[in-house]
Amino acid sequence: MTSRPATTTLWRPTGPKELELVRELEFRAWPPRLPEQPIFYPVLDEEYAITIARDWNVKHDGAGFVTRFQVESGFLSRYPVQQAGGRTILELWIPAEELDDFNAHIVGTIEVVHEFH
């Protein structure tokens, strides 16, 4: 019997362009970062992701989405949690060059859990 690895739930606020790229990857991976995006920022709090999608992505992209996905906890332990502001503003900072490895440790699919227009 094979046991499933322990996972951590992460959220990612995203705009429509990035979500379309995730769709093209069959909701199993995040697309490569652009040259001006050296870090991939998944967040650890759903409310923080909602705030970004609703208040920033809608304003800049016309729509905002919150995605939820699972990543192997053992793999994530290499990335210290970054407090980007208040107590619940917690992120992981994944260097762009490590995104393929990060994607390989996603368990299941990336789900859209909130949508804002």
PyMOL CGO cylinders between C-alpha atoms (Angstrom):
from pymol import cmd
from pymol.cgo import CYLINDER

trace = [
    CYLINDER, 0.00, 0.00, 0.00, 1.42, 3.37, -1.04, 0.3, 1, 1, 1, 1, 1, 1,
    CYLINDER, 1.42, 3.37, -1.04, 0.66, 6.25, 1.28, 0.3, 1, 1, 1, 1, 1, 1,
    CYLINDER, 0.66, 6.25, 1.28, 0.04, 9.73, -0.01, 0.3, 1, 1, 1, 1, 1, 1,
    CYLINDER, 0.04, 9.73, -0.01, 2.61, 12.30, 1.14, 0.3, 1, 1, 1, 1, 1, 1,
    CYLINDER, 2.61, 12.30, 1.14, 1.55, 14.97, 3.60, 0.3, 1, 1, 1, 1, 1, 1,
    CYLINDER, 1.55, 14.97, 3.60, 0.48, 18.11, 1.75, 0.3, 1, 1, 1, 1, 1, 1,
    CYLINDER, 0.48, 18.11, 1.75, 0.10, 21.81, 2.46, 0.3, 1, 1, 1, 1, 1, 1,
    CYLINDER, 0.10, 21.81, 2.46, -2.75, 23.84, 0.99, 0.3, 1, 1, 1, 1, 1, 1,
    CYLINDER, -2.75, 23.84, 0.99, -1.64, 26.96, -0.86, 0.3, 1, 1, 1, 1, 1, 1,
    CYLINDER, -1.64, 26.96, -0.86, -3.61, 29.68, -2.63, 0.3, 1, 1, 1, 1, 1, 1,
    CYLINDER, -3.61, 29.68, -2.63, -2.64, 31.83, -5.58, 0.3, 1, 1, 1, 1, 1, 1,
    CYLINDER, -2.64, 31.83, -5.58, -4.48, 35.00, -6.61, 0.3, 1, 1, 1, 1, 1, 1,
    CYLINDER, -4.48, 35.00, -6.61, -4.23, 35.32, -10.36, 0.3, 1, 1, 1, 1, 1, 1,
    CYLINDER, -4.23, 35.32, -10.36, -5.51, 37.27, -13.31, 0.3, 1, 1, 1, 1, 1, 1,
    CYLINDER, -5.51, 37.27, -13.31, -7.14, 35.91, -16.45, 0.3, 1, 1, 1, 1, 1, 1,
    CYLINDER, -7.14, 35.91, -16.45, -3.93, 35.65, -18.51, 0.3, 1, 1, 1, 1, 1, 1,
    CYLINDER, -3.93, 35.65, -18.51, -2.12, 33.50, -15.97, 0.3, 1, 1, 1, 1, 1, 1,
    CYLINDER, -2.12, 33.50, -15.97, -5.24, 31.41, -15.40, 0.3, 1, 1, 1, 1, 1, 1,
    CYLINDER, -5.24, 31.41, -15.40, -5.46, 30.69, -19.13, 0.3, 1, 1, 1, 1, 1, 1,
    CYLINDER, -5.46, 30.69, -19.13, -1.85, 29.44, -19.06, 0.3, 1, 1, 1, 1, 1, 1,
    CYLINDER, -1.85, 29.44, -19.06, -2.70, 27.20, -16.08, 0.3, 1, 1, 1, 1, 1, 1,
    CYLINDER, -2.70, 27.20, -16.08, -5.69, 25.88, -18.04, 0.3, 1, 1, 1, 1, 1, 1,
    CYLINDER, -5.69, 25.88, -18.04, -3.36, 25.08, -20.98, 0.3, 1, 1, 1, 1, 1, 1,
    CYLINDER, -3.36, 25.08, -20.98, -1.25, 23.07, -18.50, 0.3, 1, 1, 1, 1, 1, 1,
    CYLINDER, -1.25, 23.07, -18.50, -4.41, 21.12, -17.57, 0.3, 1, 1, 1, 1, 1, 1,
    CYLINDER, -4.41, 21.12, -17.57, -4.50, 22.70, -14.08, 0.3, 1, 1, 1, 1, 1, 1,
    CYLINDER, -4.50, 22.70, -14.08, -1.43, 20.67, -13.05, 0.3, 1, 1, 1, 1, 1, 1,
    CYLINDER, -1.43, 20.67, -13.05, 1.32, 23.32, -13.09, 0.3, 1, 1, 1, 1, 1, 1,
    CYLINDER, 1.32, 23.32, -13.09, 2.13, 27.02, -13.00, 0.3, 1, 1, 1, 1, 1, 1,
    CYLINDER, 2.13, 27.02, -13.00, 3.58, 28.61, -16.15, 0.3, 1, 1, 1, 1, 1, 1,
    CYLINDER, 3.58, 28.61, -16.15, 7.16, 29.87, -16.27, 0.3, 1, 1, 1, 1, 1, 1,
    CYLINDER, 7.16, 29.87, -16.27, 7.70, 33.33, -14.86, 0.3, 1, 1, 1, 1, 1, 1,
    CYLINDER, 7.70, 33.33, -14.86, 8.30, 36.28, -17.16, 0.3, 1, 1, 1, 1, 1, 1,
    CYLINDER, 8.30, 36.28, -17.16, 11.74, 37.95, -17.02, 0.3, 1, 1, 1, 1, 1, 1,
    CYLINDER, 11.74, 37.95, -17.02, 10.33, 40.69, -14.75, 0.3, 1, 1, 1, 1, 1, 1,
    CYLINDER, 10.33, 40.69, -14.75, 8.89, 38.02, -12.38, 0.3, 1, 1, 1, 1, 1, 1,
    CYLINDER, 8.89, 38.02, -12.38, 11.89, 36.44, -10.61, 0.3, 1, 1, 1, 1, 1, 1,
    CYLINDER, 11.89, 36.44, -10.61, 9.74, 35.01, -7.79, 0.3, 1, 1, 1, 1, 1, 1,
    CYLINDER, 9.74, 35.01, -7.79, 6.54, 32.92, -7.71, 0.3, 1, 1, 1, 1, 1, 1,
    CYLINDER, 6.54, 32.92, -7.71, 4.40, 33.88, -4.69, 0.3, 1, 1, 1, 1, 1, 1,
    CYLINDER, 4.40, 33.88, -4.69, 1.83, 31.35, -3.48, 0.3, 1, 1, 1, 1, 1, 1,
    CYLINDER, 1.83, 31.35, -3.48, 0.13, 32.44, -0.26, 0.3, 1, 1, 1, 1, 1, 1,
    CYLINDER, 0.13, 32.44, -0.26, -0.82, 30.53, 2.89, 0.3, 1, 1, 1, 1, 1, 1,
    CYLINDER, -0.82, 30.53, 2.89, -4.07, 32.30, 3.74, 0.3, 1, 1, 1, 1, 1, 1,
    CYLINDER, -4.07, 32.30, 3.74, -7.24, 32.18, 1.65, 0.3, 1, 1, 1, 1, 1, 1,
    CYLINDER, -7.24, 32.18, 1.65, -8.48, 35.60, 2.83, 0.3, 1, 1, 1, 1, 1, 1,
    CYLINDER, -8.48, 35.60, 2.83, -5.21, 37.22, 1.78, 0.3, 1, 1, 1, 1, 1, 1,
    CYLINDER, -5.21, 37.22, 1.78, -5.55, 35.61, -1.66, 0.3, 1, 1, 1, 1, 1, 1,
    CYLINDER, -5.55, 35.61, -1.66, -9.14, 36.86, -1.93, 0.3, 1, 1, 1, 1, 1, 1,
    CYLINDER, -9.14, 36.86, -1.93, -8.08, 40.40, -1.08, 0.3, 1, 1, 1, 1, 1, 1,
    CYLINDER, -8.08, 40.40, -1.08, -5.40, 40.42, -3.79, 0.3, 1, 1, 1, 1, 1, 1,
    CYLINDER, -5.40, 40.42, -3.79, -7.65, 38.87, -6.45, 0.3, 1, 1, 1, 1, 1, 1,
    CYLINDER, -7.65, 38.87, -6.45, -10.60, 41.13, -5.67, 0.3, 1, 1, 1, 1, 1, 1,
    CYLINDER, -10.60, 41.13, -5.67, -8.76, 44.40, -5.01, 0.3, 1, 1, 1, 1, 1, 1,
    CYLINDER, -8.76, 44.40, -5.01, -5.71, 44.18, -7.27, 0.3, 1, 1, 1, 1, 1, 1,
    CYLINDER, -5.71, 44.18, -7.27, -6.34, 41.69, -10.11, 0.3, 1, 1, 1, 1, 1, 1,
    CYLINDER, -6.34, 41.69, -10.11, -9.82, 43.06, -10.90, 0.3, 1, 1, 1, 1, 1, 1,
    CYLINDER, -9.82, 43.06, -10.90, -8.50, 46.62, -11.00, 0.3, 1, 1, 1, 1, 1, 1,
    CYLINDER, -8.50, 46.62, -11.00, -5.50, 45.75, -13.22, 0.3, 1, 1, 1, 1, 1, 1,
    CYLINDER, -5.50, 45.75, -13.22, -6.80, 42.80, -15.28, 0.3, 1, 1, 1, 1, 1, 1,
    CYLINDER, -6.80, 42.80, -15.28, -10.60, 43.13, -15.27, 0.3, 1, 1, 1, 1, 1, 1,
    CYLINDER, -10.60, 43.13, -15.27, -11.00, 39.89, -13.32, 0.3, 1, 1, 1, 1, 1, 1,
    CYLINDER, -11.00, 39.89, -13.32, -9.39, 38.10, -10.42, 0.3, 1, 1, 1, 1, 1, 1,
    CYLINDER, -9.39, 38.10, -10.42, -9.35, 34.46, -9.44, 0.3, 1, 1, 1, 1, 1, 1,
    CYLINDER, -9.35, 34.46, -9.44, -8.27, 32.59, -6.34, 0.3, 1, 1, 1, 1, 1, 1,
    CYLINDER, -8.27, 32.59, -6.34, -6.82, 29.15, -6.91, 0.3, 1, 1, 1, 1, 1, 1,
    CYLINDER, -6.82, 29.15, -6.91, -6.22, 26.44, -4.33, 0.3, 1, 1, 1, 1, 1, 1,
    CYLINDER, -6.22, 26.44, -4.33, -3.75, 23.60, -4.66, 0.3, 1, 1, 1, 1, 1, 1,
    CYLINDER, -3.75, 23.60, -4.66, -1.79, 21.07, -2.61, 0.3, 1, 1, 1, 1, 1, 1,
    CYLINDER, -1.79, 21.07, -2.61, 1.99, 20.73, -2.51, 0.3, 1, 1, 1, 1, 1, 1,
    CYLINDER, 1.99, 20.73, -2.51, 4.05, 18.08, -0.73, 0.3, 1, 1, 1, 1, 1, 1,
    CYLINDER, 4.05, 18.08, -0.73, 4.84, 19.50, 2.71, 0.3, 1, 1, 1, 1, 1, 1,
    CYLINDER, 4.84, 19.50, 2.71, 8.31, 17.94, 2.85, 0.3, 1, 1, 1, 1, 1, 1,
    CYLINDER, 8.31, 17.94, 2.85, 9.27, 19.72, -0.35, 0.3, 1, 1, 1, 1, 1, 1,
    CYLINDER, 9.27, 19.72, -0.35, 7.93, 23.08, 0.89, 0.3, 1, 1, 1, 1, 1, 1,
    CYLINDER, 7.93, 23.08, 0.89, 10.06, 22.91, 4.03, 0.3, 1, 1, 1, 1, 1, 1,
    CYLINDER, 10.06, 22.91, 4.03, 12.99, 24.31, 2.02, 0.3, 1, 1, 1, 1, 1, 1,
    CYLINDER, 12.99, 24.31, 2.02, 11.13, 27.65, 1.64, 0.3, 1, 1, 1, 1, 1, 1,
    CYLINDER, 11.13, 27.65, 1.64, 10.77, 29.74, 4.79, 0.3, 1, 1, 1, 1, 1, 1,
    CYLINDER, 10.77, 29.74, 4.79, 7.40, 31.41, 5.27, 0.3, 1, 1, 1, 1, 1, 1,
    CYLINDER, 7.40, 31.41, 5.27, 7.67, 35.12, 4.50, 0.3, 1, 1, 1, 1, 1, 1,
    CYLINDER, 7.67, 35.12, 4.50, 5.52, 37.59, 6.41, 0.3, 1, 1, 1, 1, 1, 1,
    CYLINDER, 5.52, 37.59, 6.41, 4.81, 40.25, 3.80, 0.3, 1, 1, 1, 1, 1, 1,
    CYLINDER, 4.81, 40.25, 3.80, 2.87, 42.58, 6.07, 0.3, 1, 1, 1, 1, 1, 1,
    CYLINDER, 2.87, 42.58, 6.07, 0.27, 41.78, 8.70, 0.3, 1, 1, 1, 1, 1, 1,
    CYLINDER, 0.27, 41.78, 8.70, -0.05, 38.62, 10.76, 0.3, 1, 1, 1, 1, 1, 1,
    CYLINDER, -0.05, 38.62, 10.76, -1.96, 36.73, 8.05, 0.3, 1, 1, 1, 1, 1, 1,
    CYLINDER, -1.96, 36.73, 8.05, -0.04, 38.07, 5.05, 0.3, 1, 1, 1, 1, 1, 1,
    CYLINDER, -0.04, 38.07, 5.05, 2.09, 34.99, 4.60, 0.3, 1, 1, 1, 1, 1, 1,
    CYLINDER, 2.09, 34.99, 4.60, 3.76, 33.89, 1.37, 0.3, 1, 1, 1, 1, 1, 1,
    CYLINDER, 3.76, 33.89, 1.37, 6.31, 31.47, 0.06, 0.3, 1, 1, 1, 1, 1, 1,
    CYLINDER, 6.31, 31.47, 0.06, 8.93, 32.91, -2.26, 0.3, 1, 1, 1, 1, 1, 1,
    CYLINDER, 8.93, 32.91, -2.26, 9.78, 30.36, -4.94, 0.3, 1, 1, 1, 1, 1, 1,
    CYLINDER, 9.78, 30.36, -4.94, 12.63, 31.47, -7.24, 0.3, 1, 1, 1, 1, 1, 1,
    CYLINDER, 12.63, 31.47, -7.24, 11.56, 31.33, -10.89, 0.3, 1, 1, 1, 1, 1, 1,
    CYLINDER, 11.56, 31.33, -10.89, 14.33, 28.87, -11.73, 0.3, 1, 1, 1, 1, 1, 1,
    CYLINDER, 14.33, 28.87, -11.73, 12.88, 26.41, -9.16, 0.3, 1, 1, 1, 1, 1, 1,
    CYLINDER, 12.88, 26.41, -9.16, 9.30, 26.55, -10.46, 0.3, 1, 1, 1, 1, 1, 1,
    CYLINDER, 9.30, 26.55, -10.46, 9.56, 23.33, -12.50, 0.3, 1, 1, 1, 1, 1, 1,
    CYLINDER, 9.56, 23.33, -12.50, 10.65, 21.47, -9.36, 0.3, 1, 1, 1, 1, 1, 1,
    CYLINDER, 10.65, 21.47, -9.36, 7.84, 23.13, -7.39, 0.3, 1, 1, 1, 1, 1, 1,
    CYLINDER, 7.84, 23.13, -7.39, 5.32, 22.08, -10.06, 0.3, 1, 1, 1, 1, 1, 1,
    CYLINDER, 5.32, 22.08, -10.06, 6.57, 18.49, -9.86, 0.3, 1, 1, 1, 1, 1, 1,
    CYLINDER, 6.57, 18.49, -9.86, 5.52, 18.44, -6.18, 0.3, 1, 1, 1, 1, 1, 1,
    CYLINDER, 5.52, 18.44, -6.18, 1.94, 19.64, -6.72, 0.3, 1, 1, 1, 1, 1, 1,
    CYLINDER, 1.94, 19.64, -6.72, -0.45, 16.89, -5.63, 0.3, 1, 1, 1, 1, 1, 1,
    CYLINDER, -0.45, 16.89, -5.63, -3.68, 16.78, -7.64, 0.3, 1, 1, 1, 1, 1, 1,
    CYLINDER, -3.68, 16.78, -7.64, -4.91, 19.73, -9.64, 0.3, 1, 1, 1, 1, 1, 1,
    CYLINDER, -4.91, 19.73, -9.64, -5.09, 23.48, -9.25, 0.3, 1, 1, 1, 1, 1, 1,
    CYLINDER, -5.09, 23.48, -9.25, -8.70, 24.52, -8.53, 0.3, 1, 1, 1, 1, 1, 1,
    CYLINDER, -8.70, 24.52, -8.53, -10.39, 27.89, -9.04, 0.3, 1, 1, 1, 1, 1, 1,
    CYLINDER, -10.39, 27.89, -9.04, -12.26, 28.55, -5.79, 0.3, 1, 1, 1, 1, 1, 1,
    CYLINDER, -12.26, 28.55, -5.79, -13.25, 32.25, -6.15, 0.3, 1, 1, 1, 1, 1, 1,
    CYLINDER, -13.25, 32.25, -6.15, -13.86, 34.55, -9.10, 0.3, 1, 1, 1, 1, 1, 1,
    CYLINDER, -13.86, 34.55, -9.10, -14.22, 38.33, -9.10, 0.3, 1, 1, 1, 1, 1, 1,
    CYLINDER, -14.22, 38.33, -9.10, -15.19, 40.78, -11.88, 0.3, 1, 1, 1, 1, 1, 1,
]
cmd.load_cgo(trace, "trace")
